[in-house]
């Protein structure tokens, strides 16, 4: 029995040993797994909370930044590229401008002009006013007052319209000095490089005859002792008034008999006797007539625009590289633009360093083609309108013009409506080409400009004088922030604000207070208010002699209820346009030291030919 139990015990032992031998590898795996679990458990307890804490801090920082960061604003450098790269039209004819990062339309420009609540092609109360520049009965005539031994010559400066101001003012200067005026010499050496003479642009015989009762005008200086007279050359200060001319030039004329005034632009004060102002208007609006060759081609261009549409808009677009460089503005071209325009700007060593933001805030930057298009659309002009564009070389070329052409596809210029052969007699002469544009812009139903330069001013005054035709000048000081932030508002809000900003800048009667601004832009002394019995009187016809017209009494322009705005006087005008010889004399009388000039010594009157900033960029 014992042996059996022992065998049984041995049997059990052998079984247990086998079990141990078979289980041992599995137990090791289980053991190692258990150890790994313990390590992971420890890791989870210590590391994971740390990661969670760091992640939470990062999320809090991101949330704080998102709350504190300003909302995105459309900066001006996006103006040229916004519609250029993100223009599209939906089925309803709505043009959308999209931002680079957001595919949701934020500024939807309609194709139609909508309802602006006003007649787009006329100005209110225009029939109540008319041009009036006839000489008064007591205005001395040339045959009575002209001294036989006094001759005045002038050398104009700048482009066509800047020269036009000089020619007009020279007529008045000659009258003040009781001198005979020699037909003005045009600028042939400045930027424009136009070799044209006076009689190649203007009808010289008409100029002489139409002013014969006011000023004696001759084509060239007479000879003295068989030799041509040699004029004494000098320069007068800007905005010189009648007393200034008499004090500075009469002693010289009495001694030298012939005087030539150089760089004669804006050398006559805006503040003159009304009779002298009317003479200014007779010279500008009636005596200065283009040659038959220029007039005939201008009429052809005008007729072709009329064949395309009953009404059309003329745009004077100054967006040439030189113009932009001179302005000192930033137009969104980045480093490439800054280098290109900066290089051009260095030509004028007297220009101070540009401050683009300041210049733009003060409203001194010309509107981009896109901004002009948006302004026209906001004022109520739809995409079906025909647009004539008077322009030189546009900076950026077709890429810059693309947004404007998208808004107004009926886009024309003298180069597109006339053949190359037709333009050949004019194309090599900048002033003759400018004269063609002048004619079309003057006769357009609506004239708009992207700047406030010489052509804009001359046409603004002329269009006031001949019936107050709509003339839109951008109120750049108010429009600039509106354009810059347009991406943050609806089209309706933008259009409403723009129309409000443009009140007083649409060419309506009495927008500018009499005596304010450039006289050529606001010839208030030459605009009369019709009496109640003659409210439908036709303004003086262009190019007709003023002698056949009746003389009308001027009313006080301030009594009219038209818009009058002070904002139309730019800082530039306040700097020098409104400061004339009278104010300099006041400064002298108040003890302020100014350089003295002895008029008895003509030699002291000759100023050195010091460089002045050319104003051709605003022509």
C-alpha positions in Angstrom: 0.0 0.0 0.0 2.8 2.3 0.9 4.4 1.7 -2.4 1.2 2.6 -4.3 0.8 5.8 -2.4 4.5 6.6 -3.1 3.9 5.9 -6.7 0.8 8.0 -6.7 2.7 10.8 -5.0 5.5 10.5 -7.5 2.9 10.6 -10.2 1.4 13.8 -8.8 4.9 15.2 -8.5 5.8 14.5 -12.1 2.6 16.0 -13.2 3.2 19.2 -11.2 6.7 19.5 -12.5 5.6 19.2 -16.1 3.0 21.9 -15.4 5.6 24.2 -13.9 7.9 23.5 -16.8 5.1 24.3 -19.3 3.8 27.4 -17.5 7.0 29.2 -16.8 7.4 31.0 -20.3 3.8 32.3 -20.1 4.3 33.6 -16.6 7.3 35.6 -17.8 5.3 37.3 -20.4 2.5 38.1 -17.9 5.1 39.5 -15.5 6.7 41.7 -18.1 3.3 43.0 -19.2 2.4 43.8 -15.7 5.6 45.8 -15.2 4.9 47.7 -18.5 1.4 48.5 -17.3 2.7 49.8 -14.1 5.2 52.1 -16.0 2.4 53.4 -18.3 0.2 54.0 -15.3 2.9 56.1 -13.7 3.6 58.0 -17.0 -0.1 58.7 -17.4 -0.3 60.2 -14.0 2.7 62.5 -14.4 3.2 63.4 -18.0 -0.4 63.6 -19.4 -1.4 66.3 -16.9 1.7 68.3 -17.9 0.8 68.1 -21.7 -2.8 69.1 -20.9 -1.7 72.1 -19.0 0.6 73.3 -21.8 -2.1 72.8 -24.4 -4.6 74.7 -22.3 -2.1 77.6 -21.9 -1.6 77.7 -25.7 -5.3 77.8 -26.3 -5.8 80.6 -23.8 -3.0 82.6 -25.5 -4.6 82.1 -29.0 -8.0 83.2 -27.6 -6.5 86.3 -26.1 -4.7 87.2 -29.4 -7.9 86.8 -31.4 -9.8 89.1 -29.1 -7.1 91.8 -28.9 -6.1 91.8 -32.6 -7.8 94.5 -34.8 -10.2 93.4 -37.5 -8.6 93.3 -41.0 -8.8 96.5 -43.0 -8.4 96.9 -46.7 -5.3 99.0 -47.1 -4.8 101.3 -50.0 -2.1 99.2 -51.5 -4.9 96.7 -52.4 -6.7 99.2 -54.5 -5.1 98.4 -57.8 -5.2 94.7 -57.3 -8.6 94.1 -55.7 -10.8 94.2 -58.8 -8.0 93.4 -61.1 -7.6 89.8 -59.7 -10.9 89.1 -58.1 -13.5 90.5 -60.5 -16.4 88.3 -61.3 -20.0 88.7 -62.5 -22.9 86.6 -61.3 -26.0 85.9 -63.4 -27.7 89.0 -62.1 -25.0 91.3 -63.5 -23.4 92.1 -60.1 -19.7 92.7 -60.0 -18.1 91.3 -56.9 -14.8 92.3 -55.3 -13.4 89.5 -53.2 -10.5 89.7 -50.7 -7.5 87.4 -51.1 -8.4 85.3 -48.1 -12.2 85.2 -48.1 -14.3 83.8 -50.9 -17.4 85.5 -49.5 -18.4 88.6 -51.4 -17.9 91.7 -49.1 -18.4 94.5 -51.7 -20.9 94.0 -54.4 -20.8 96.6 -57.2 -24.0 96.7 -59.3 -23.8 97.1 -63.1 -26.6 99.6 -63.1 -26.2 103.0 -61.6 -29.4 102.8 -59.6 -31.4 105.9 -58.7 -29.3 108.8 -57.4 -32.3 111.1 -57.1 -30.9 113.7 -59.5 -30.5 114.4 -63.2 -27.1 113.0 -64.1 -26.7 115.1 -67.2 -27.4 118.6 -65.8 -26.9 120.8 -62.8 -29.6 122.4 -60.7 -30.3 126.1 -61.2 -27.9 126.3 -64.1 -30.5 128.2 -66.2 -30.4 131.0 -63.6 -26.8 131.9 -64.4 -24.8 132.9 -67.5 -21.3 134.1 -68.4 -20.9 137.8 -68.5 -17.5 139.4 -69.4 -18.4 142.5 -71.4 -16.3 145.6 -70.6 -17.9 148.3 -68.5 -18.7 151.7 -70.1 -15.9 153.3 -68.1 -13.3 150.7 -69.0 -10.5 152.6 -70.8 -9.8 151.3 -74.3 -6.4 150.4 -75.7 -6.2 153.4 -78.1 -6.5 155.8 -75.2 -4.2 154.2 -72.6 -1.4 152.3 -74.4 2.0 154.0 -74.3 3.8 153.8 -77.6 7.2 152.9 -76.1 6.2 150.1 -73.7 6.3 146.5 -74.8 5.6 143.4 -72.7 6.8 139.9 -73.7 6.2 136.7 -71.7 7.7 133.2 -71.8 5.1 130.7 -70.8 5.8 127.6 -68.7 4.6 124.0 -68.6 2.0 122.2 -70.7 -0.9 123.5 -72.8 -3.2 124.4 -69.9 -0.5 125.9 -67.7 0.6 128.0 -70.6 -3.0 129.0 -71.2 -3.2 130.6 -67.7 0.0 132.5 -68.5 -1.3 133.8 -71.9 -4.6 134.9 -70.2 -2.8 136.7 -67.4 -0.4 138.4 -69.8 -3.2 140.2 -71.4 -4.3 141.7 -68.1 -0.7 142.5 -67.1 -0.2 144.4 -70.4 -3.4 146.4 -69.7 -2.3 147.2 -66.1 1.1 148.4 -67.5 -0.4 150.4 -70.4 1.9 148.4 -72.6 1.7 146.7 -76.0 1.7 142.9 -75.7 3.8 140.8 -78.0 2.2 137.5 -78.9 3.4 135.1 -76.1 6.2 132.7 -76.7 5.3 129.1 -75.8 7.4 126.8 -73.7 9.5 124.5 -75.9 12.1 123.4 -73.4 10.3 121.9 -70.5 9.2 118.3 -69.9 6.7 118.4 -72.7 9.3 119.1 -75.4 6.7 120.6 -77.9 8.2 122.8 -80.6 4.9 124.3 -81.5 4.6 128.1 -81.8 1.6 130.2 -80.7 0.1 130.3 -84.2 0.3 126.5 -84.6 -2.0 126.0 -81.7 -4.1 129.1 -81.4 -5.7 131.3 -84.0 -3.3 134.3 -83.6 -5.2 136.7 -85.8 -8.4 136.1 -83.9 -6.5 136.5 -80.6 -5.2 140.0 -81.7 -8.5 141.2 -83.3 -10.9 140.1 -80.5 -8.9 141.9 -77.9 -8.1 145.0 -79.9 -10.3 147.3 -77.9 -8.6 146.3 -74.6 -4.9 145.7 -75.4 -2.8 146.4 -78.4 -1.1 143.1 -79.5 1.6 142.7 -82.1 3.3 139.5 -83.4 6.9 140.6 -82.8 8.9 143.5 -81.4 9.5 146.4 -83.7 13.0 147.4 -84.8 15.0 150.2 -83.3 17.5 151.9 -85.5 17.2 149.2 -88.0 17.9 146.5 -85.4 15.4 144.4 -83.4 14.8 145.6 -79.8 16.5 143.6 -77.1 14.0 143.0 -74.2 15.1 143.2 -70.6 14.5 139.8 -68.9 13.2 139.6 -65.4 10.6 137.7 -63.3 7.8 138.8 -61.1 6.7 137.0 -57.9 3.7 134.6 -58.0 0.3 136.2 -57.4 1.5 139.7 -58.2 -1.4 142.2 -58.1 -1.9 145.4 -60.1 0.1 147.5 -57.6 2.9 144.9 -57.7 3.1 145.1 -61.5 3.1 148.9 -61.5 5.8 149.3 -58.8 8.1 146.6 -60.2 7.8 147.0 -63.9 6.8 150.6 -64.8 10.3 152.0 -63.8 11.9 149.3 -65.9 9.7 149.8 -68.9 10.3 153.6 -68.8 14.1 152.9 -68.9 14.3 149.7 -71.1 11.0 150.0 -73.1 10.8 146.3 -73.6 10.6 143.7 -70.8 10.3 139.9 -71.0 8.8 138.1 -68.0 10.1 134.5 -67.7 8.3 131.4 -66.4 5.0 133.3 -66.6 2.5 131.1 -64.9 0.4 132.0 -61.9 2.1 135.4 -61.8 -1.1 137.3 -61.5 -3.2 137.6 -58.3 -6.6 136.0 -57.9 -7.8 139.2 -56.3 -8.2 141.9 -58.9 -10.8 144.6 -59.7 -13.9 143.1 -61.4 -13.1 144.9 -64.6 -9.7 143.3 -64.8 -11.2 139.9 -64.0 -13.7 140.3 -66.8 -10.8 141.1 -69.2 -9.3 137.8 -68.0 -12.4 136.0 -69.0 -12.6 137.7 -72.4 -9.0 136.6 -73.1 -9.5 133.0 -71.9 -13.1 132.2 -73.0 -13.3 134.2 -76.2 -9.9 135.3 -77.6 -8.1 132.0 -77.2 -9.4 129.8 -80.0 -7.6 126.8 -81.4 -6.5 126.7 -85.0 -8.9 125.5 -87.7 -6.9 122.3 -88.1 -7.2 121.5 -84.4 -10.8 122.5 -84.2 -11.9 120.4 -87.2 -10.2 117.3 -85.8 -11.7 117.9 -82.3 -15.1 118.2 -83.9 -14.6 114.9 -85.7 -13.8 113.2 -82.4 -16.8 114.8 -80.7 -19.2 113.8 -83.5 -18.0 110.2 -83.3 -18.7 110.1 -79.6 -22.2 111.6 -80.2 -22.8 108.8 -82.8 -22.1 106.2 -80.1 -24.4 107.7 -77.5 -26.7 110.7 -76.8 -24.7 111.4 -73.7 -21.1 110.6 -72.7 -18.6 111.2 -69.9 -15.1 112.6 -70.5 -12.5 111.6 -68.0 -9.2 113.4 -67.7 -7.0 110.7 -66.2 -3.6 111.8 -65.0 -1.9 108.6 -63.9 1.4 108.8 -65.7 4.6 107.6 -64.0 6.0 111.2 -63.7 2.7 112.4 -62.2 2.7 109.6 -59.6 6.3 110.1 -58.7 5.8 113.8 -58.2 2.8 113.2 -56.0 4.8 111.1 -53.5 1.8 108.8 -53.0 1.8 105.0 -52.6 -0.4 103.2 -55.1 0.1 99.6 -54.0 2.8 98.4 -56.3 5.1 97.4 -53.4 8.9 97.6 -53.6 8.9 97.6 -57.4 6.7 100.7 -57.5 8.7 102.4 -54.8 12.0 101.9 -56.7 10.6 102.9 -60.1 8.8 106.1 -58.9 11.5 106.9 -56.4 14.1 107.0 -59.2 11.9 109.4 -61.2 11.3 111.6 -58.2 15.0 112.2 -57.7 14.9 114.4 -60.9 13.6 117.2 -58.7 16.2 117.9 -56.2 14.1 120.5 -54.3 11.3 117.9 -53.5 11.3 116.9 -49.9 11.1 113.3 -48.8 7.7 111.8 -49.5 5.3 110.9 -46.7 2.7 108.8 -48.6 0.3 108.5 -45.6 0.3 112.2 -44.9 -0.1 113.1 -48.6 -3.1 110.8 -48.9 -4.8 112.1 -45.7 -4.6 115.6 -47.1 -6.3 114.5 -50.3 -3.3 115.2 -52.6 -3.2 111.8 -54.3 -4.8 111.4 -57.7 -7.5 108.7 -57.8 -6.7 105.4 -59.4 -8.6 104.4 -62.5 -10.5 101.8 -60.3 -11.5 104.5 -57.8 -12.8 106.8 -60.6 -14.9 103.9 -61.8 -16.3 103.2 -58.4 -17.0 106.9 -57.9 -19.0 107.1 -61.1 -21.0 104.0 -60.3 -21.8 105.3 -56.9 -23.0 108.6 -58.4 -25.4 106.7 -60.5 -23.7 106.0 -63.9 -24.3 102.4 -65.1 -22.1 100.2 -67.2 -23.9 101.2 -70.4 -22.4 104.7 -70.2 -19.8 105.7 -72.9 -16.6 107.0 -71.4 -14.0 109.1 -73.3 -10.6 109.0 -71.6 -8.1 111.8 -72.1 -4.8 110.3 -70.8 -1.2 109.9 -71.4 0.9 106.8 -70.6 -0.9 105.1 -67.7 1.4 103.6 -65.0 0.9 99.8 -65.1 -0.7 99.9 -68.5 -3.7 97.7 -69.3 -3.5 96.0 -66.0 -4.1 99.3 -64.2 -7.0 100.2 -66.5 -8.7 96.7 -66.3 -10.9 97.5 -63.3 -12.2 100.7 -64.9 -12.8 99.0 -68.2 -14.7 96.2 -66.4 -17.0 98.8 -64.8 -17.4 100.8 -68.0 -16.7 98.6 -71.0 -17.7 101.4 -73.5 -14.2 102.8 -73.2 -12.9 105.2 -75.8 -10.0 107.6 -76.5 -8.8 109.6 -79.4 -6.6 106.7 -80.4 -9.5 104.3 -80.6 -12.0 106.5 -82.5 -9.6 108.1 -84.9 -7.2 106.5 -87.3 -3.4 106.8 -87.0 -3.3 108.7 -90.3 -5.9 111.3 -88.9 -3.8 111.9 -85.8 -0.4 112.1 -87.6 -0.4 116.0 -87.8 -0.8 116.1 -84.0 0.8 113.0 -82.6 4.3 114.4 -82.5 3.2 117.4 -80.5 2.0 117.0 -76.9 0.2 120.4 -76.8 -1.7 119.7 -80.0 -2.8 116.3 -78.8 -3.8 117.9 -75.5 -5.9 120.5 -77.4 -7.9 117.7 -79.1 -8.7 116.2 -75.6 -9.5 119.7 -74.4 -12.2 120.1 -77.0 -13.9 116.7 -76.4 -13.7 117.2 -72.6 -15.1 120.7 -72.8 -18.1 119.6 -74.9 -18.8 116.4 -73.0 -22.1 116.1 -71.1 -20.2 115.3 -67.9 -16.6 115.9 -67.2 -14.7 114.2 -64.5 -11.1 114.3 -63.4 -9.0 112.2 -61.0 -6.9 115.2 -60.0 -7.1 118.9 -59.4 -4.5 120.0 -62.0 -4.4 122.8 -64.5 -6.6 121.1 -67.2 -9.2 120.2 -64.5 -9.2 123.8 -63.2 -9.3 125.4 -66.6 -12.2 123.2 -67.7 -14.0 123.6 -64.5 -14.0 127.4 -64.9 -14.9 127.2 -68.6 -17.8 124.9 -68.0 -19.2 127.1 -65.3 -18.9 130.1 -67.6 -20.7 128.4 -70.5 -23.7 127.0 -68.6 -22.5 125.1 -65.5 -22.3 121.8 -67.2 -21.7 118.9 -64.7 -18.1 118.9 -63.7 -17.1 116.3 -61.2 -13.9 117.0 -59.1 -13.1 114.4 -56.5 -13.2 115.5 -52.9 -10.1 113.5 -52.3 -9.7 114.4 -48.7 -13.0 112.7 -47.8 -12.9 110.0 -50.4 -9.5 108.6 -49.5 -10.6 107.0 -46.2 -13.8 105.9 -47.8 -11.9 104.0 -50.5 -9.5 102.5 -48.1 -12.2 101.1 -45.9 -14.8 100.1 -48.5 -14.2 96.4 -47.9 -15.7 96.8 -44.5 -19.1 98.1 -45.7 -21.9 97.2 -48.1 -22.1 98.8 -51.5 -25.2 100.8 -50.5 -23.4 102.3 -47.5 -20.4 103.1 -49.6 -22.4 104.8 -52.4 -24.4 106.8 -49.9 -21.3 108.1 -48.1 -19.6 108.9 -51.5 -22.6 110.9 -52.7 -22.6 112.9 -49.5 -18.8 113.6 -49.8 -19.2 114.9 -53.3 -21.8 117.6 -52.4 -20.2 120.8 -53.5 -17.9 119.1 -56.1 -20.3 118.5 -58.9 -20.1 121.7 -60.9 -23.3 123.3 -59.7 -23.7 127.1 -59.3 -22.1 128.7 -56.3 -20.3 125.6 -55.1 -17.2 127.7 -54.3 -17.4 131.0 -52.5 -16.6 134.0 -54.8 -12.9 134.9 -54.5 -11.9 131.5 -53.2 -9.6 129.1 -55.1 -8.0 129.8 -58.5 -9.8 132.4 -60.6 -9.4 130.1 -63.6 -11.4 127.5 -61.7 -13.9 129.9 -60.2 -14.4 132.9 -62.4 -17.1 134.3 -60.1 -16.7 137.9 -61.4 -17.7 136.7 -64.9 -20.8 134.8 -63.9 -24.1 136.7 -63.6 -27.4 135.8 -62.2 -30.3 136.3 -64.6 -33.2 138.5 -63.6 -36.6 136.9 -63.2 -37.7 138.2 -66.6 -34.7 136.7 -68.3 -34.2 133.5 -66.5 -33.9 131.6 -69.8 -31.3 133.7 -71.3 -28.7 131.9 -73.4 -25.0 132.3 -72.1 -22.5 134.0 -74.3 -21.8 131.8 -77.3 -18.3 130.4 -77.5 -15.8 132.1 -79.9 -18.2 135.1 -80.5 -17.1 138.6 -79.9 -18.2 140.0 -76.6 -19.0 143.3 -78.2 -22.4 142.0 -79.5 -23.5 141.1 -76.0 -25.4 143.2 -73.5 -23.8 144.1 -70.2 -25.5 142.5 -67.2 -25.3 143.5 -63.6 -23.8 141.0 -61.3 -25.8 139.8 -58.3 -24.3 138.9 -55.0 -23.5 135.2 -55.5 -23.7 134.5 -51.7 -27.5 135.1 -51.8 -28.1 131.9 -53.8 -28.9 128.7 -52.0 -26.4 126.6 -53.9 -23.8 124.6 -52.0 -20.8 126.4 -50.7 -18.0 124.5 -49.2 -14.8 125.6 -47.5 -13.2 122.2 -48.0 -12.6 123.0 -51.6 -9.6 125.2 -50.7 -6.8 122.8 -50.5 -3.8 123.3 -48.3 -1.7 124.0 -51.4 -4.0 126.9 -52.3 -3.9 128.2 -48.7 -0.1 128.1 -48.9 0.4 130.2 -51.9 -2.7 130.8 -54.0 -4.3 133.1 -51.5 -1.1 134.9 -50.5 -0.5 137.8 -52.9 1.4 141.0 -53.1 -1.0 142.9 -50.9 -0.5 140.5 -48.0 3.2 140.7 -48.4 2.9 144.5 -48.1 0.8 144.0 -44.9 3.5 141.9 -43.5 6.0 144.6 -44.2 3.9 147.3 -42.6 3.5 145.1 -39.5 7.3 145.1 -39.0 8.1 141.7 -40.6 11.4 141.8 -42.4 11.2 141.1 -46.1 13.8 141.5 -48.8 13.8 145.1 -50.0 13.8 146.1 -53.7 14.6 149.5 -55.0 12.4 149.9 -58.1 14.7 152.7 -59.3 17.4 150.2 -60.0 16.2 147.7 -62.6 19.2 145.5 -62.1 18.0 144.5 -58.7 14.7 143.3 -60.2 16.3 140.5 -62.2 16.0 137.3 -60.2 18.4 134.4 -60.8 17.0 131.6 -62.8 16.6 129.5 -59.8 14.9 126.1 -60.2 11.2 126.0 -59.4 9.0 122.9 -59.1 7.4 122.3 -62.5 3.6 122.2 -62.3 3.3 120.2 -65.5 2.2 117.2 -63.6 -1.1 118.8 -62.8 -1.6 120.0 -66.4 
